[in-house]
Amino acid sequence: MPKFFTNLIAEQHVDQLQPDICLWQDRQLDVFHYSYQNEDQVLDALVFKVRRNSKDLLAHLRRIYFCYERQLPAQLYAALLDLVIILHGRGQAISRRMIAASRKRLNSRQLQLLNQAAGHELLGNTYSVFSTGLIGCRELVIGNEQAETEHDFLALANDFIEYSQLEQAMDILETGISHHPERLDLQHALLELYKTTQYRERFQAHQQTFRDSGILLTDEWLHLALFFEGHHDGVD
């Protein structure tokens, strides 16, 4: 059974490790003298942070962990639902693993609804932040995203990078380049990830895909290709 750990969720083979509590607790609450013994007060503060900045992935995860730790199933369901709504189909690996890690605290109906959350109607409850009434409305999130600046792809990728979700970060940047080929900052960030992860095959595949799509690639792509060739030769 997956559990909460520093890298979001760890699989069965590392269950013997201890959870990294420091990551999941919001130390800013201590500064403002919030007591973790007061569940309502702490949860209100965590929900406020999610509402204030819906793209703050760590705020979502801390809210989820707090509800999980305190065995608050209705609040936990709402926290997971809000994360699914905000991700809007992106970062599915994270949401799936978060839901799987929370199974012990949810009933079968809640699990069913969360696992079917790819649909357009998401059943919420009174604790949901990003749902209207009892129906979570993804169209509201879509409308907000269309009105935001074009930095969203990079900001979202940085969120996943910060929590070691590099595969999802690459997915986001690759999609971002396809939608905004003029965004050189997206190319730069993606190339850094390819190099950091030594993902040579993925680099080569998307380099060809972008070229076939007529996207103008920076000189950095050639430099990284030479790097991988030299690294590959050195390994052999």
C-alpha positions as CSV (number, residue, x, y, z in Angstrom):
1,M,0.0,0.0,0.0
2,P,1.5,3.4,-1.0
3,K,2.2,5.9,1.8
4,F,3.1,9.5,2.1
5,F,6.8,10.3,1.8
6,T,9.1,13.1,0.6
7,N,8.7,12.1,-3.0
8,L,5.0,12.4,-2.7
9,I,4.1,8.7,-2.6
10,A,6.5,5.8,-2.2
11,E,5.6,2.3,-3.3
12,Q,5.4,-0.9,-1.3
13,H,9.1,-1.8,-1.3
14,V,10.0,1.3,0.8
15,D,7.2,1.0,3.3
16,Q,9.7,0.5,6.1
17,L,10.9,4.1,5.8
18,Q,9.5,6.8,8.1
19,P,7.3,9.6,6.6
20,D,9.0,12.9,6.2
21,I,6.7,14.9,8.5
22,C,8.6,18.2,8.1
23,L,7.6,18.4,4.4
24,W,3.9,17.8,5.1
25,Q,3.5,20.3,8.0
26,D,3.2,24.0,7.2
27,R,5.7,25.7,9.5
28,Q,4.3,29.1,8.7
29,L,1.4,28.1,10.9
30,D,3.7,28.0,13.9
31,V,4.8,31.5,13.3
32,F,1.2,32.7,13.6
33,H,0.7,30.5,16.7
34,Y,-1.7,28.1,15.1
35,S,-2.0,25.0,17.3
36,Y,-2.0,21.6,15.5
37,Q,-4.3,20.5,18.3
38,N,-7.0,22.8,16.9
39,E,-8.1,20.9,13.7
40,D,-10.6,23.4,12.5
41,Q,-8.2,26.3,12.8
42,V,-5.4,24.5,11.0
43,L,-7.6,23.2,8.3
44,D,-9.1,26.7,7.7
45,A,-5.6,28.0,7.3
46,L,-4.6,25.2,4.8
47,V,-7.8,25.7,2.8
48,F,-7.2,29.4,2.7
49,K,-3.7,28.8,1.2
50,V,-5.2,26.5,-1.5
51,R,-7.9,29.1,-2.3
52,R,-5.4,32.0,-2.4
53,N,-3.1,30.2,-4.8
54,S,-4.8,27.2,-6.5
55,K,-1.5,26.3,-8.3
56,D,0.4,25.8,-5.1
57,L,0.9,22.1,-5.2
58,L,2.6,21.9,-1.8
59,A,-0.4,23.6,-0.2
60,H,-2.7,20.9,-1.7
61,L,-0.5,18.1,-0.5
62,R,-0.3,19.5,3.0
63,R,-4.0,19.8,3.2
64,I,-4.4,16.2,2.0
65,Y,-1.9,14.9,4.5
66,F,-3.4,16.8,7.4
67,C,-6.9,15.4,6.6
68,Y,-5.4,11.9,6.2
69,E,-3.4,12.1,9.4
70,R,-6.4,13.4,11.4
71,Q,-8.7,10.8,9.8
72,L,-11.2,13.3,8.4
73,P,-12.7,11.4,5.5
74,A,-15.1,14.1,4.2
75,Q,-12.4,16.8,4.3
76,L,-9.9,14.4,2.8
77,Y,-12.2,13.6,-0.1
78,A,-12.7,17.4,-0.7
79,A,-8.9,18.0,-0.6
80,L,-8.3,15.2,-3.2
81,L,-11.2,16.4,-5.3
82,D,-9.8,20.0,-5.4
83,L,-6.4,18.7,-6.4
84,V,-7.9,16.7,-9.3
85,I,-10.0,19.8,-10.4
86,I,-7.0,22.1,-10.4
87,L,-4.7,19.6,-12.2
88,H,-7.4,19.3,-14.9
89,G,-6.0,16.1,-16.4
90,R,-2.4,17.0,-15.9
91,G,-0.2,15.3,-13.4
92,Q,-2.4,12.2,-13.4
93,A,0.3,10.1,-11.8
94,I,0.3,12.3,-8.8
95,S,-3.4,12.4,-8.3
96,R,-3.7,8.6,-8.8
97,R,-1.0,7.9,-6.2
98,M,-2.5,10.4,-3.7
99,I,-5.9,8.8,-4.1
100,A,-4.3,5.3,-3.7
101,A,-2.4,6.4,-0.6
102,S,-5.6,7.7,1.0
103,R,-7.7,4.5,0.4
104,K,-7.8,3.6,4.1
105,R,-9.4,6.9,5.0
106,L,-12.1,6.9,2.3
107,N,-15.2,4.8,1.7
108,S,-16.0,2.9,-1.4
109,R,-18.3,5.6,-2.8
110,Q,-15.7,8.4,-2.3
111,L,-13.0,6.2,-4.0
112,Q,-15.3,5.5,-6.9
113,L,-16.1,9.2,-7.5
114,L,-12.4,10.2,-7.3
115,N,-11.3,7.4,-9.7
116,Q,-14.0,8.6,-12.1
117,A,-13.0,12.2,-11.8
118,A,-11.9,12.4,-15.4
119,G,-15.5,13.2,-16.3
120,H,-16.9,16.7,-16.6
121,E,-19.1,16.4,-13.5
122,L,-17.2,16.0,-10.2
123,L,-19.4,15.5,-7.1
124,G,-18.2,17.7,-4.3
125,N,-19.2,18.3,-0.7
126,T,-19.4,21.2,1.7
127,Y,-15.6,21.2,2.2
128,S,-14.8,21.4,-1.5
129,V,-13.2,24.7,-2.5
130,F,-13.4,24.5,-6.3
131,S,-16.8,23.0,-6.8
132,T,-20.2,24.8,-7.0
133,G,-22.7,23.2,-4.7
134,L,-22.5,19.5,-5.0
135,I,-21.1,19.5,-8.5
136,G,-17.5,20.3,-9.2
137,C,-17.3,22.4,-12.3
138,R,-14.1,22.0,-14.3
139,E,-15.4,24.6,-16.7
140,L,-14.7,27.3,-14.1
141,V,-11.1,26.3,-13.9
142,I,-10.8,26.2,-17.7
143,G,-12.1,29.7,-17.9
144,N,-9.6,31.0,-15.3
145,E,-6.7,29.3,-17.1
146,Q,-7.6,30.9,-20.4
147,A,-7.5,34.4,-18.7
148,E,-4.1,33.8,-17.1
149,T,-0.7,34.6,-18.5
150,E,1.3,32.2,-20.7
151,H,3.7,31.4,-17.9
152,D,1.4,28.6,-16.6
153,F,3.2,25.7,-18.4
154,L,6.5,26.7,-16.8
155,A,5.1,27.5,-13.4
156,L,3.3,24.1,-13.3
157,A,6.4,22.3,-14.4
158,N,8.4,24.0,-11.7
159,D,5.8,22.7,-9.1
160,F,6.4,19.2,-10.2
161,I,10.2,19.6,-10.4
162,E,10.2,20.9,-6.9
163,Y,8.6,17.7,-5.6
164,S,10.7,15.4,-7.9
165,Q,7.9,14.7,-10.3
166,L,10.2,15.0,-13.3
167,E,8.3,12.8,-15.7
168,Q,5.2,14.9,-15.3
169,A,7.3,18.1,-15.6
170,M,8.6,16.9,-18.9
171,D,5.1,16.1,-20.1
172,I,4.0,19.6,-19.3
173,L,6.9,21.3,-20.9
174,E,6.6,19.2,-24.1
175,T,2.9,20.1,-24.3
176,G,3.7,23.7,-23.7
177,I,6.3,23.8,-26.5
178,S,3.7,22.3,-28.9
179,H,1.2,25.0,-27.9
180,H,3.7,27.9,-27.7
181,P,6.7,27.1,-30.0
182,E,7.9,30.7,-29.5
183,R,8.5,30.2,-25.8
184,L,12.2,29.6,-25.7
185,D,12.1,29.5,-21.9
186,L,10.1,26.3,-22.1
187,Q,12.7,24.7,-24.4
188,H,15.5,25.7,-22.1
189,A,13.7,24.2,-19.0
190,L,12.9,21.0,-20.9
191,L,16.5,20.6,-22.1
192,E,17.7,21.0,-18.6
193,L,15.4,18.2,-17.5
194,Y,16.6,15.9,-20.3
195,K,20.2,16.4,-19.3
196,T,19.5,16.1,-15.6
197,T,17.6,12.8,-16.0
198,Q,19.9,11.5,-18.8
199,Y,16.8,10.8,-20.8
200,R,18.5,10.4,-24.1
201,E,15.8,8.5,-26.0
202,R,13.0,10.9,-24.9
203,F,15.2,13.8,-26.0
204,Q,15.8,12.3,-29.4
205,A,12.2,11.4,-29.9
206,H,10.8,14.9,-29.1
207,Q,13.6,16.6,-31.0
208,Q,12.4,14.8,-34.1
209,T,8.8,15.4,-33.3
210,F,9.3,19.1,-32.9
211,R,11.3,19.4,-36.1
212,D,8.6,17.5,-38.0
213,S,6.1,20.0,-36.6
214,G,8.1,22.9,-38.0
215,I,9.0,24.2,-34.5
216,L,12.2,26.3,-34.6
217,L,14.6,24.7,-32.0
218,T,17.3,26.7,-30.3
219,D,21.0,25.8,-30.6
220,E,20.8,24.2,-27.2
221,W,19.2,21.2,-28.8
222,L,22.3,20.6,-30.9
223,H,24.6,21.1,-27.9
224,L,22.6,18.5,-25.9
225,A,22.6,16.1,-28.8
226,L,26.4,16.3,-28.9
227,F,26.5,15.9,-25.1
228,F,24.5,12.7,-25.3
229,E,26.6,11.3,-28.1
230,G,29.7,11.9,-26.1
231,H,28.2,10.5,-22.9
232,H,26.9,7.4,-24.8
233,D,30.3,6.8,-26.3
234,G,32.0,7.1,-22.9
235,V,29.6,4.6,-21.4
236,D,30.2,2.1,-24.1
